């Protein structure tokens, strides 16, 4: 089976780890080999949280610089920060709703311009899908479902060896009474990726 490498980056509290575990469970339901690793950092203080998932017959969860086939960013600046993990054929999916760090709030840092950020990312990869996932989470009725919106966008690309139905099955199993709003968020993200996918300069 072809090996597919995925990096997911977020700020602590955005639901990165739940999204990654849902993908892992969907892979198991599909009979697809998957290996996962997580870097929690200072998640409780708004630090970066990173997950690495390798689908297929790989022996390691390590995704070195230039090896990620897909990058999903829950926060735009963190997406930009992780670009060294991508190569010219990578697909990047990013939320465009900023969550500025404390240094920006106290005037000791400058948040990157979103238009510039998209231009820099798009110039380095095959495809960029960028949209406000927070707005779609609110539309789904659950402001915490940003992770499900981004999962939907990821599945729409067809990069992973998983069917959307298997991911939805894992969402229902994992999120219980919140599954209805989470499935709606997943669907909204899937539809957003169909509308907003931009081809990068390296395609």
C-alpha positions as CSV (number, residue, x, y, z in Angstrom):
1,X,0.0,0.0,0.0
2,X,1.2,3.5,-0.8
3,X,2.5,5.4,2.2
4,X,0.8,8.7,2.9
5,X,2.2,11.1,5.5
6,X,0.0,13.6,7.3
7,X,1.0,16.4,9.7
8,X,-1.7,18.1,11.8
9,X,-0.8,21.3,13.7
10,X,-3.0,23.3,16.1
11,X,-2.9,25.4,19.2
12,X,-3.8,23.7,22.5
13,X,-7.5,23.3,23.0
14,X,-8.5,23.3,19.3
15,X,-9.2,19.5,19.1
16,X,-6.2,18.3,17.1
17,X,-5.7,15.2,19.2
18,X,-9.4,14.1,18.9
19,X,-9.3,14.7,15.1
20,X,-6.1,12.6,14.8
21,X,-7.6,9.8,16.9
22,X,-10.7,9.8,14.7
23,X,-8.5,9.3,11.6
24,X,-6.7,6.5,13.4
25,X,-10.0,4.8,14.2
26,X,-11.3,5.2,10.7
27,X,-8.1,3.6,9.4
28,X,-8.6,0.6,11.7
29,X,-12.2,0.3,10.5
30,X,-11.0,0.4,6.9
31,X,-8.2,-2.2,7.5
32,X,-5.6,0.5,6.6
33,X,-2.3,0.3,8.5
34,X,-1.7,3.6,10.5
35,X,0.9,4.8,12.9
36,X,0.5,7.9,15.0
37,X,2.6,10.1,17.2
38,X,1.9,13.3,19.1
39,X,3.8,16.3,20.4
40,X,1.7,18.0,23.1
41,X,4.1,20.9,24.0
42,X,2.5,23.3,26.4
43,X,-1.0,22.6,25.1
44,X,-2.8,23.9,28.2
45,X,-1.1,27.3,27.8
46,X,-2.0,27.7,24.1
47,X,1.2,26.1,22.8
48,X,1.5,24.2,19.6
49,X,0.1,20.6,19.4
50,X,1.3,18.5,16.5
51,X,0.2,15.0,15.4
52,X,1.9,12.9,12.8
53,X,0.0,10.1,11.0
54,X,1.5,7.7,8.6
55,X,-0.9,5.6,6.5
56,X,0.3,2.4,4.8
57,X,3.2,0.0,5.3
58,X,5.6,2.3,7.0
59,X,7.8,1.3,9.9
60,X,8.1,4.8,11.6
61,X,5.9,7.6,12.6
62,X,8.6,10.1,12.0
63,X,7.9,12.7,9.3
64,X,11.0,14.6,8.5
65,X,11.3,17.9,6.8
66,X,10.0,17.8,3.2
67,X,8.1,14.5,3.7
68,X,4.5,15.4,4.5
69,X,2.0,14.7,1.7
70,X,-0.6,16.7,3.5
71,X,-0.6,19.4,6.2
72,X,-3.7,20.4,8.1
73,X,-3.4,23.6,10.2
74,X,-6.0,24.6,12.7
75,X,-4.4,28.1,13.1
76,X,-2.9,30.0,10.1
77,X,0.3,31.1,11.7
78,X,1.0,27.6,12.9
79,X,0.3,26.3,9.4
80,X,3.0,28.7,8.0
81,X,5.4,27.6,10.8
82,X,5.1,24.0,9.8
83,X,5.8,24.6,6.1
84,X,9.3,23.1,6.3
85,X,7.6,19.7,6.6
86,X,6.0,20.0,3.1
87,X,7.3,19.3,-0.4
88,X,6.3,20.6,-3.8
89,X,3.5,18.1,-4.1
90,X,2.0,18.6,-0.7
91,X,-1.7,19.6,-0.2
92,X,-2.2,22.1,2.6
93,X,-5.5,22.7,4.3
94,X,-5.6,25.6,6.8
95,X,-8.1,27.5,8.9
96,X,-7.9,31.2,8.3
97,X,-9.3,32.3,11.7
98,X,-6.3,33.6,13.7
99,X,-5.6,32.8,17.3
100,X,-2.8,35.3,18.0
101,X,-0.2,34.4,20.7
102,X,0.2,36.3,23.9
103,X,3.2,38.2,22.5
104,X,0.9,39.8,19.9
105,X,-1.7,40.7,22.5
106,X,0.9,42.6,24.6
107,X,2.4,44.3,21.5
108,X,5.7,42.4,21.4
109,X,4.9,40.5,18.2
110,X,3.3,41.0,14.9
111,X,0.8,38.5,13.4
112,X,1.4,37.7,9.7
113,X,-0.9,39.2,7.1
114,X,-3.4,36.5,6.0
115,X,-3.1,37.4,2.3
116,X,0.7,37.2,2.5
117,X,0.5,34.0,4.4
118,X,-1.7,32.3,1.8
119,X,0.6,33.6,-1.0
120,X,3.7,32.2,0.7
121,X,2.1,28.8,1.3
122,X,0.5,28.6,-2.1
123,X,3.9,29.3,-3.8
124,X,5.5,26.3,-2.1
125,X,3.0,23.5,-2.5
126,X,0.8,21.8,-5.1
127,X,-2.6,22.8,-3.6
128,X,-3.8,25.1,-0.9
129,X,-7.3,24.9,0.7
130,X,-7.8,27.9,3.0
131,X,-11.1,29.1,4.6
132,X,-12.6,30.2,7.9
133,X,-13.3,26.9,9.7
134,X,-14.5,28.7,12.8
135,X,-17.4,30.3,10.9
136,X,-18.5,26.9,9.6
137,X,-18.2,25.4,13.1
138,X,-20.6,28.1,14.3
139,X,-22.9,27.3,11.4
140,X,-22.9,23.7,12.4
141,X,-24.1,24.7,15.9
142,X,-20.9,23.8,17.8
143,X,-18.1,26.3,18.0
144,X,-15.7,23.5,19.2
145,X,-16.2,21.5,15.9
146,X,-13.4,23.3,14.0
147,X,-11.6,20.0,14.0
148,X,-14.5,18.3,12.3
149,X,-14.7,21.0,9.7
150,X,-11.1,20.5,8.8
151,X,-11.4,16.7,8.7
152,X,-14.2,17.1,6.2
153,X,-11.9,19.3,4.0
154,X,-9.1,16.8,4.3
155,X,-11.3,13.9,3.2
156,X,-12.6,15.8,0.2
157,X,-9.1,16.0,-1.2
158,X,-8.9,12.2,-1.6
159,X,-5.3,12.2,-0.3
160,X,-5.9,9.7,2.5
161,X,-6.7,6.1,1.8
162,X,-10.0,6.4,3.7
163,X,-13.6,6.8,2.7
164,X,-15.5,9.7,4.2
165,X,-18.1,7.3,5.5
166,X,-15.6,5.5,7.7
167,X,-14.4,8.8,9.1
168,X,-18.0,9.7,9.9
169,X,-18.5,6.4,11.5
170,X,-15.5,7.1,13.8
171,X,-16.9,10.6,14.5
172,X,-20.2,9.1,15.7
173,X,-18.4,6.5,17.9
174,X,-16.1,9.0,19.4
175,X,-18.3,12.1,20.0
176,X,-21.6,10.5,21.2
177,X,-24.3,13.1,21.9
178,X,-22.3,15.8,19.9
179,X,-22.2,13.6,16.8
180,X,-25.0,15.3,14.9
181,X,-23.3,18.7,15.0
182,X,-19.9,17.2,14.3
183,X,-21.2,15.3,11.3
184,X,-22.7,18.6,10.0
185,X,-19.4,20.4,10.6
186,X,-17.6,17.6,8.7
187,X,-20.0,18.0,5.8
188,X,-19.6,21.8,5.7
189,X,-15.9,21.4,5.6
190,X,-16.1,18.8,2.8
191,X,-18.2,21.2,0.8
192,X,-15.9,24.2,1.6
193,X,-12.9,22.3,0.2
194,X,-14.8,21.6,-3.0
195,X,-15.5,25.4,-3.4
196,X,-12.2,26.9,-2.2
197,X,-9.4,24.6,-3.3
198,X,-6.6,26.6,-5.0
199,X,-3.9,25.2,-7.1
200,X,-0.5,26.2,-5.9
201,X,2.3,27.6,-8.1
202,X,4.1,24.2,-8.1
203,X,1.3,22.2,-9.6
